[in-house]
Amino acid sequence: MEKQPHANYCGARTRSGLPCRNRAMANGRCRMHGGKSTGPPKGNKNAVKTGEHETIWMDALDPEERVLFHVVDTDVLKQIDEELRLITIRERRMLQRIERLRAAGDFTIVRQTVGIEKGKKTNLQEAEGTLGQIQAIEEALTRVQEKKAKLLELKHKIETANGKTEEPADDGFLEALEAKAAEVWDDDETND
């Protein structure tokens, strides 16, 4: 059997048009031209961090999700109400996380930077540890609350267009809520 000197080389065409002279692996190509990794398998979820922007296709649903797909009520007002409830729960959980982090302590400021934004001097603080986590949650909470406000506005527009504006029930709930809010504000002023 005759030795083939080119059998140990990759042989893929390079940019210059000449064959690649790197050592070939078991598959006949070097590490640069199809060796160890050819990328993730098709349809993988490696890049999914939160699922917020995940692409979902009907044929990729698991059996429980297929049942849920057909059970979901697509009435606009019911969907908005459900989303408002979920957002309220999300707000509560975020506030609880902030409170747990505050109780844990360890507030560290890494550095202070002074910059100019729109002609005004700004003083920015970059934080790490607990303070950084609290700041990140507060920023996310603001986005969640903005989404909630938009949903409430949309619900009001839909109800107004349909002639379904509901009068608030006068069962003393609003008065109790206002009294509690005033009590909390009074407590905050006395603690300052």
Backbone as JSON, one array per atom type, in Angstrom:
{
  "sequence": "MEKQPHANYCGARTRSGLPCRNRAMANGRCRMHGGKSTGPPKGNKNAVKTGEHETIWMDALDPEERVLFHVVDTDVLKQIDEELRLITIRERRMLQRIERLRAAGDFTIVRQTVGIEKGKKTNLQEAEGTLGQIQAIEEALTRVQEKKAKLLELKHKIETANGKTEEPADDGFLEALEAKAAEVWDDDETND",
  "N": [[0.84, -1.18, 0.0], [0.61, 2.15, -0.88], [1.95, 5.11, 0.53], [0.18, 8.1, 1.12], [1.06, 11.31, 0.96], [-0.53, 13.56, 1.3], [-2.7, 12.75, 2.8], [-2.74, 13.15, 5.54], [-3.37, 15.76, 5.9], [-5.64, 18.56, 6.03], [-6.84, 19.8, 3.66], [-8.94, 21.44, 2.86], [-10.22, 24.22, 1.0], [-8.56, 27.26, 1.2], [-8.67, 30.85, 1.83], [-6.9, 31.87, 0.05], [-7.1, 30.1, -1.96], [-5.58, 27.87, -2.05], [-4.98, 24.47, -0.9], [-5.69, 23.64, 2.52], [-3.12, 23.21, 4.92], [-3.08, 22.23, 7.47], [-2.99, 19.76, 10.07], [-5.08, 16.95, 9.74], [-8.05, 15.8, 11.42], [-9.83, 12.94, 12.76], [-12.11, 13.0, 11.16], [-11.21, 13.93, 8.77], [-10.82, 16.62, 8.37], [-9.34, 19.71, 9.55], [-9.24, 21.42, 12.77], [-10.14, 23.94, 12.2], [-11.69, 23.78, 9.95], [-14.03, 22.25, 10.27], [-13.63, 20.48, 12.31], [-13.56, 19.62, 15.61], [-15.94, 21.04, 16.64], [-19.0, 21.76, 15.14], [-20.85, 23.56, 15.68], [-23.87, 24.28, 17.59], [-26.53, 21.83, 17.94], [-29.34, 21.8, 15.69], [-32.17, 23.69, 16.61], [-31.63, 23.95, 19.32], [-31.67, 25.16, 22.73], [-29.73, 26.74, 23.88], [-29.14, 29.49, 24.03], [-31.24, 30.59, 25.39], [-32.18, 32.55, 28.04], [-34.06, 33.85, 29.78], [-36.42, 33.29, 28.53], [-38.07, 35.18, 27.53], [-37.92, 36.12, 24.88], [-38.13, 33.84, 23.42], [-38.62, 31.69, 20.66], [-41.56, 30.08, 19.8], [-43.07, 27.26, 18.52], [-45.88, 25.53, 17.21], [-45.56, 22.77, 16.7], [-43.54, 22.15, 18.42], [-44.45, 22.06, 20.97], [-44.94, 20.61, 24.19], [-46.97, 17.84, 25.44], [-48.59, 18.8, 27.65], [-48.52, 21.56, 27.19], [-49.82, 21.7, 24.75], [-52.43, 21.04, 25.47], [-52.97, 23.21, 27.15], [-52.78, 25.24, 25.25], [-55.15, 24.97, 23.8], [-57.01, 25.45, 25.77], [-56.75, 28.05, 26.61], [-58.35, 31.11, 27.01], [-59.21, 33.41, 24.61], [-60.44, 35.84, 24.71], [-60.21, 39.3, 24.71], [-60.48, 41.13, 26.92], [-60.53, 39.33, 29.07], [-58.0, 38.18, 28.81], [-56.41, 40.44, 29.28], [-57.14, 40.97, 31.93], [-56.15, 38.64, 33.17], [-53.43, 38.92, 32.64], [-52.92, 41.28, 34.06], [-53.34, 40.38, 36.68], [-51.24, 38.52, 36.89], [-49.04, 40.22, 36.55], [-49.29, 41.8, 38.83], [-48.75, 39.9, 40.8], [-46.13, 39.36, 40.05], [-44.94, 41.86, 40.59], [-45.22, 41.9, 43.39], [-43.57, 39.73, 44.11], [-41.09, 40.71, 43.23], [-40.78, 42.94, 44.88], [-40.63, 41.61, 47.32], [-38.19, 40.26, 46.94], [-36.44, 42.45, 46.88], [-36.78, 43.38, 49.5], [-35.78, 41.19, 50.96], [-33.1, 41.28, 50.13], [-32.35, 43.79, 51.11], [-32.53, 43.29, 53.83], [-30.46, 41.51, 54.09], [-28.18, 43.07, 53.77], [-24.82, 44.34, 53.19], [-23.98, 46.55, 51.35], [-22.31, 47.73, 48.72], [-20.48, 50.13, 46.99], [-19.0, 50.41, 43.92], [-17.73, 52.26, 42.1], [-17.75, 55.77, 41.39], [-18.9, 57.76, 38.82], [-18.58, 60.69, 36.9], [-20.38, 62.33, 34.49], [-21.47, 63.87, 31.39], [-24.63, 64.5, 30.35], [-26.9, 65.32, 27.95], [-26.13, 68.01, 28.18], [-26.08, 68.4, 30.92], [-24.51, 67.86, 34.06], [-23.91, 64.65, 35.27], [-24.07, 62.3, 37.92], [-23.08, 59.22, 38.36], [-23.49, 56.06, 39.91], [-21.96, 53.0, 40.11], [-22.81, 49.88, 41.15], [-22.16, 46.9, 43.07], [-22.73, 43.55, 44.24], [-25.14, 43.29, 46.83], [-26.42, 45.81, 46.65], [-26.22, 46.38, 43.93], [-27.82, 44.32, 42.91], [-30.28, 45.02, 44.0], [-30.71, 47.48, 42.71], [-30.91, 46.59, 40.04], [-33.23, 45.01, 40.19], [-35.08, 46.97, 40.92], [-35.06, 48.59, 38.62], [-36.09, 46.75, 36.76], [-38.56, 46.36, 37.95], [-39.72, 48.85, 37.56], [-40.06, 48.77, 34.77], [-41.92, 46.67, 34.63], [-44.07, 47.81, 36.0], [-44.66, 49.91, 34.26], [-45.59, 48.46, 32.09], [-47.88, 47.37, 33.24], [-49.37, 49.7, 33.67], [-49.85, 50.45, 31.0], [-51.41, 48.28, 30.19], [-53.66, 48.64, 31.82], [-54.57, 51.07, 30.82], [-55.15, 50.29, 28.18], [-57.19, 48.41, 28.68], [-59.13, 50.11, 29.74], [-59.67, 51.72, 27.48], [-60.75, 49.8, 25.72], [-63.0, 48.95, 27.16], [-64.4, 51.36, 27.27], [-64.89, 51.81, 24.56], [-66.56, 49.67, 24.05], [-68.67, 50.33, 25.59], [-68.73, 49.45, 28.19], [-68.09, 50.5, 30.73], [-67.25, 50.1, 34.01], [-68.64, 50.83, 37.13], [-66.93, 51.57, 40.11], [-67.14, 49.31, 42.83], [-68.79, 50.15, 45.81], [-67.85, 49.24, 48.5], [-66.47, 49.98, 50.66], [-63.86, 49.31, 50.37], [-62.05, 50.94, 48.91], [-61.87, 53.17, 50.6], [-60.69, 52.01, 52.87], [-58.27, 51.22, 51.77], [-57.16, 53.72, 51.07], [-56.93, 54.81, 53.64], [-55.04, 53.08, 54.79], [-52.85, 53.61, 53.11], [-52.4, 56.32, 53.75], [-51.68, 55.99, 56.4], [-49.27, 54.55, 56.13], [-47.72, 56.47, 54.79], [-47.63, 58.45, 56.74], [-46.17, 57.11, 58.73], [-43.72, 56.85, 57.4], [-42.91, 59.52, 57.23], [-42.53, 60.21, 59.91], [-40.39, 58.58, 60.55], [-38.27, 59.64, 59.19]],
  "CA": [[0.0, 0.0, 0.0], [1.43, 3.34, -1.06], [1.61, 6.21, 1.43], [-0.27, 9.32, 0.47], [1.53, 12.39, 1.83], [-1.58, 14.56, 1.54], [-3.78, 12.14, 3.57], [-2.73, 13.66, 6.9], [-3.68, 17.19, 5.89], [-7.05, 18.92, 5.9], [-7.15, 19.88, 2.24], [-10.02, 22.38, 2.56], [-9.75, 25.39, 0.27], [-8.38, 28.45, 2.03], [-9.02, 32.1, 1.14], [-5.96, 32.06, -1.07], [-7.42, 29.12, -2.99], [-4.73, 26.7, -1.89], [-5.51, 23.54, 0.11], [-5.24, 23.83, 3.9], [-2.02, 22.3, 5.25], [-3.16, 21.83, 8.87], [-3.2, 18.33, 10.29], [-6.48, 16.55, 9.75], [-8.52, 14.97, 12.53], [-10.41, 11.66, 12.31], [-13.12, 13.22, 10.13], [-10.56, 14.35, 7.54], [-10.65, 18.08, 8.35], [-8.67, 20.27, 10.73], [-10.14, 22.04, 13.74], [-10.66, 25.19, 11.65], [-12.57, 23.51, 8.81], [-15.03, 21.22, 10.54], [-13.1, 19.5, 13.23], [-14.27, 19.27, 16.83], [-17.29, 21.58, 16.8], [-19.65, 22.33, 13.97], [-21.91, 24.4, 16.2], [-24.9, 23.57, 18.36], [-27.52, 21.14, 17.11], [-30.47, 22.6, 15.25], [-33.29, 23.75, 17.53], [-31.22, 23.93, 20.72], [-32.12, 26.28, 23.56], [-28.56, 27.2, 24.62], [-29.12, 30.94, 24.22], [-32.4, 31.02, 26.16], [-31.84, 32.92, 29.41], [-35.29, 34.07, 30.53], [-37.57, 32.82, 27.76], [-38.88, 36.33, 27.12], [-37.9, 36.26, 23.43], [-38.02, 32.49, 22.86], [-39.52, 31.35, 19.56], [-42.36, 28.9, 20.14], [-43.81, 26.74, 17.39], [-46.93, 24.58, 17.61], [-45.07, 21.39, 16.66], [-42.53, 21.96, 19.47], [-45.1, 22.08, 22.28], [-45.09, 19.32, 24.85], [-48.39, 17.5, 25.56], [-49.29, 19.7, 28.57], [-48.65, 22.86, 26.53], [-50.85, 21.57, 23.7], [-53.73, 21.13, 26.15], [-53.09, 24.6, 27.57], [-52.99, 26.04, 24.05], [-56.57, 24.92, 23.42], [-57.83, 25.87, 26.9], [-56.59, 29.49, 26.81], [-59.44, 31.97, 26.56], [-58.61, 34.49, 23.84], [-61.19, 37.08, 24.88], [-59.23, 40.35, 24.98], [-60.59, 41.64, 28.28], [-60.13, 38.28, 30.0], [-56.55, 38.08, 28.71], [-55.84, 41.6, 29.96], [-57.33, 40.76, 33.36], [-55.22, 37.61, 33.6], [-52.08, 39.51, 32.62], [-52.85, 42.23, 35.18], [-53.18, 39.59, 37.9], [-49.88, 37.97, 36.89], [-48.11, 41.33, 36.76], [-49.4, 42.19, 40.23], [-48.01, 38.88, 41.55], [-44.71, 39.58, 39.73], [-44.54, 43.04, 41.37], [-45.11, 41.47, 44.78], [-42.36, 38.9, 44.24], [-39.92, 41.57, 43.07], [-40.67, 43.72, 46.11], [-40.14, 40.69, 48.35], [-36.75, 40.05, 46.71], [-35.75, 43.67, 47.32], [-36.8, 43.41, 50.96], [-34.83, 40.17, 51.44], [-31.74, 41.77, 49.89], [-32.09, 44.88, 52.06], [-32.33, 42.69, 55.15], [-29.15, 40.84, 54.08], [-27.14, 44.09, 53.91], [-23.66, 44.33, 52.29], [-24.16, 47.54, 50.3], [-20.99, 48.12, 48.27], [-20.43, 50.96, 45.78], [-17.73, 50.14, 43.27], [-17.11, 53.51, 41.67], [-18.62, 56.88, 41.05], [-18.44, 58.41, 37.61], [-19.26, 61.94, 36.57], [-20.47, 62.46, 33.04], [-22.34, 64.94, 30.9], [-25.74, 63.94, 29.58], [-27.79, 66.39, 27.48], [-25.67, 69.29, 28.68], [-26.11, 68.46, 32.38], [-23.58, 66.97, 34.74], [-24.56, 63.52, 35.94], [-23.24, 61.59, 38.88], [-23.56, 57.84, 38.31], [-22.84, 55.12, 40.8], [-22.05, 51.61, 39.69], [-22.77, 49.09, 42.38], [-22.08, 45.45, 42.94], [-23.25, 42.88, 45.43], [-26.55, 43.44, 47.16], [-26.93, 47.07, 46.13], [-26.37, 46.21, 42.48], [-28.99, 43.46, 42.67], [-31.48, 45.82, 44.31], [-30.89, 48.44, 41.62], [-31.38, 45.87, 38.86], [-34.63, 44.62, 40.42], [-35.9, 48.19, 40.88], [-35.2, 48.97, 37.22], [-37.02, 45.79, 36.16], [-39.87, 46.64, 38.55], [-40.23, 50.02, 36.86], [-40.55, 48.31, 33.46], [-43.13, 45.88, 34.87], [-45.14, 48.74, 36.36], [-45.03, 50.62, 33.03], [-46.4, 47.51, 31.32], [-49.16, 47.29, 33.92], [-50.1, 50.94, 33.38], [-50.3, 50.37, 29.61], [-52.52, 47.32, 30.14], [-54.83, 49.28, 32.42], [-55.04, 52.06, 29.84], [-55.76, 49.54, 27.08], [-58.45, 47.86, 29.17], [-60.08, 51.23, 29.85], [-60.06, 52.09, 26.12], [-61.62, 48.74, 25.17], [-64.28, 49.01, 27.85], [-65.08, 52.59, 26.85], [-65.35, 51.6, 23.18], [-67.66, 48.7, 24.1], [-69.72, 50.84, 26.46], [-68.75, 48.61, 29.39], [-67.35, 51.1, 31.84], [-67.79, 49.61, 35.27], [-68.54, 51.72, 38.29], [-66.28, 50.85, 41.2], [-68.03, 48.86, 43.89], [-68.6, 50.97, 47.0], [-67.96, 48.36, 49.65], [-65.56, 50.47, 51.68], [-62.5, 48.86, 50.09], [-61.21, 52.08, 48.53], [-61.62, 53.99, 51.78], [-59.73, 51.28, 53.7], [-56.98, 51.28, 51.08], [-56.66, 55.08, 51.23], [-56.54, 54.99, 55.04], [-53.8, 52.35, 54.98], [-51.8, 54.36, 52.42], [-52.12, 57.51, 54.55], [-50.98, 55.52, 57.6], [-47.91, 54.21, 55.73], [-47.02, 57.71, 54.51], [-47.4, 59.13, 58.03], [-45.08, 56.39, 59.37], [-42.47, 57.19, 56.7], [-42.52, 60.91, 57.57], [-42.05, 60.26, 61.3], [-39.12, 57.87, 60.62], [-37.21, 60.44, 58.53]],
  "C": [[0.89, 1.24, 0.0], [0.98, 4.43, -0.1], [1.2, 7.43, 0.61], [0.1, 10.51, 1.36], [0.44, 13.41, 2.16], [-2.7, 14.02, 2.44], [-3.84, 12.66, 5.0], [-3.07, 15.14, 7.01], [-5.15, 17.43, 5.6], [-7.49, 18.98, 4.44], [-8.28, 20.83, 1.88], [-9.44, 23.6, 1.85], [-9.68, 26.59, 1.2], [-8.77, 29.68, 1.24], [-8.11, 32.34, -0.07], [-6.23, 31.08, -2.21], [-6.58, 27.86, -2.91], [-5.33, 25.76, -0.85], [-4.89, 23.83, 1.49], [-4.2, 22.79, 4.24], [-2.02, 21.92, 6.72], [-3.41, 20.33, 8.96], [-4.68, 18.01, 10.38], [-6.8, 15.72, 10.99], [-9.15, 13.71, 11.93], [-11.43, 11.86, 11.19], [-12.53, 13.74, 8.83], [-10.34, 15.85, 7.43], [-9.95, 18.53, 9.61], [-9.7, 20.93, 11.63], [-10.77, 23.31, 13.2], [-11.72, 24.95, 10.56], [-13.52, 22.34, 9.06], [-14.54, 20.13, 11.44], [-14.03, 19.29, 14.41], [-15.7, 19.78, 16.9], [-17.81, 22.15, 15.5], [-20.82, 23.2, 14.4], [-22.94, 23.59, 16.95], [-25.88, 22.85, 17.44], [-28.71, 22.04, 16.79], [-31.6, 22.53, 16.28], [-32.91, 23.74, 18.99], [-31.7, 25.19, 21.43], [-30.96, 26.85, 24.37], [-28.62, 28.69, 24.95], [-30.29, 31.44, 25.06], [-31.97, 31.31, 27.6], [-33.12, 33.03, 30.24], [-36.51, 33.52, 29.82], [-38.44, 33.94, 27.24], [-38.99, 36.44, 25.6], [-37.8, 34.91, 22.72], [-39.05, 32.3, 21.74], [-40.25, 30.06, 19.92], [-43.18, 28.51, 18.92], [-44.77, 25.65, 17.87], [-46.39, 23.15, 17.66], [-44.02, 21.11, 17.73], [-43.13, 21.96, 20.87], [-45.15, 20.68, 22.88], [-46.59, 19.05, 25.07], [-49.18, 18.42, 26.51], [-49.52, 21.06, 27.95], [-49.7, 22.82, 25.42], [-52.25, 21.66, 24.31], [-53.98, 22.57, 26.56], [-53.41, 25.51, 26.4], [-54.48, 26.1, 23.69], [-57.5, 25.4, 24.53], [-57.81, 27.4, 27.07], [-57.75, 30.25, 26.19], [-58.84, 33.18, 25.86], [-59.43, 35.78, 23.86], [-60.22, 38.16, 25.37], [-59.29, 40.82, 26.43], [-60.18, 40.6, 29.32], [-58.61, 38.09, 29.98], [-55.87, 39.24, 29.45], [-55.97, 41.44, 31.47], [-56.34, 39.72, 33.91], [-53.8, 38.16, 33.66], [-51.9, 40.51, 33.76], [-52.66, 41.49, 36.51], [-51.75, 39.05, 38.01], [-48.84, 39.06, 37.13], [-48.13, 41.78, 38.21], [-48.63, 41.19, 41.11], [-46.5, 39.07, 41.31], [-44.17, 40.79, 40.52], [-44.31, 42.66, 42.83], [-43.83, 40.67, 45.01], [-41.1, 39.75, 44.14], [-39.7, 42.42, 44.33], [-40.18, 42.86, 47.27], [-38.65, 40.42, 48.19], [-35.95, 41.25, 47.18], [-35.68, 43.7, 48.83], [-35.84, 42.4, 51.56], [-33.39, 40.64, 51.27], [-31.38, 42.9, 50.85], [-31.8, 44.32, 53.45], [-30.95, 42.02, 55.23], [-28.0, 41.83, 54.23], [-26.07, 43.98, 52.84], [-23.86, 45.25, 51.09], [-22.79, 48.1, 49.91], [-21.1, 48.95, 47.0], [-19.05, 50.79, 45.17], [-17.05, 51.44, 42.87], [-18.17, 54.54, 41.33], [-18.06, 57.53, 39.8], [-19.27, 59.66, 37.37], [-19.23, 62.07, 35.06], [-21.36, 63.63, 32.67], [-23.38, 64.3, 29.99], [-26.7, 65.07, 29.25], [-27.42, 67.74, 28.11], [-25.66, 69.43, 30.19], [-25.11, 67.47, 32.96], [-24.36, 65.87, 35.43], [-23.57, 62.83, 36.85], [-23.79, 60.16, 38.96], [-22.78, 56.98, 39.28], [-23.05, 53.72, 40.25], [-21.87, 50.75, 40.93], [-22.62, 47.62, 42.06], [-22.64, 44.84, 44.21], [-24.73, 43.15, 45.59], [-27.14, 44.71, 46.56], [-27.15, 47.0, 44.63], [-27.58, 45.37, 42.14], [-30.28, 44.24, 42.93], [-31.75, 46.81, 43.19], [-31.43, 47.77, 40.37], [-32.85, 45.47, 39.01], [-35.53, 45.85, 40.36], [-36.1, 48.68, 39.45], [-36.19, 48.05, 36.5], [-38.44, 46.03, 36.68], [-40.51, 47.85, 37.87], [-40.78, 49.62, 35.49], [-41.85, 47.51, 33.61], [-44.3, 46.79, 35.18], [-45.59, 49.57, 35.15], [-45.93, 49.74, 32.16], [-47.8, 47.41, 31.93], [-50.0, 48.52, 33.63], [-50.64, 50.94, 31.95], [-51.47, 49.41, 29.47], [-53.8, 47.92, 30.72], [-55.44, 50.31, 31.47], [-55.74, 51.38, 28.67], [-57.11, 48.97, 27.49], [-59.52, 48.95, 29.24], [-60.57, 51.64, 28.46], [-61.03, 51.08, 25.52], [-62.99, 48.8, 25.83], [-65.08, 50.25, 27.46], [-65.65, 52.43, 25.45], [-66.53, 50.64, 23.14], [-68.83, 49.17, 24.94], [-69.83, 50.07, 27.76], [-67.96, 49.25, 30.53], [-68.02, 50.7, 33.13], [-67.62, 50.67, 36.35], [-67.86, 50.95, 39.41], [-67.28, 50.49, 42.29], [-67.74, 49.67, 45.15], [-68.84, 50.09, 48.23], [-66.98, 48.76, 50.74], [-64.11, 50.08, 51.44], [-61.58, 50.04, 49.78], [-60.89, 52.95, 49.73], [-60.59, 53.33, 52.7], [-58.33, 51.33, 53.1], [-56.35, 52.66, 51.23], [-56.19, 55.33, 52.66], [-55.21, 54.29, 55.32], [-52.63, 53.09, 54.31], [-51.42, 55.6, 53.21], [-51.34, 57.13, 55.8], [-49.52, 55.21, 57.28], [-47.11, 55.49, 55.47], [-46.7, 58.46, 55.8], [-46.23, 58.47, 58.76], [-43.74, 56.75, 58.74], [-42.0, 58.57, 57.08], [-41.97, 60.98, 58.97], [-40.7, 59.56, 61.43], [-37.98, 58.67, 60.02], [-36.6, 61.44, 59.43]]
}
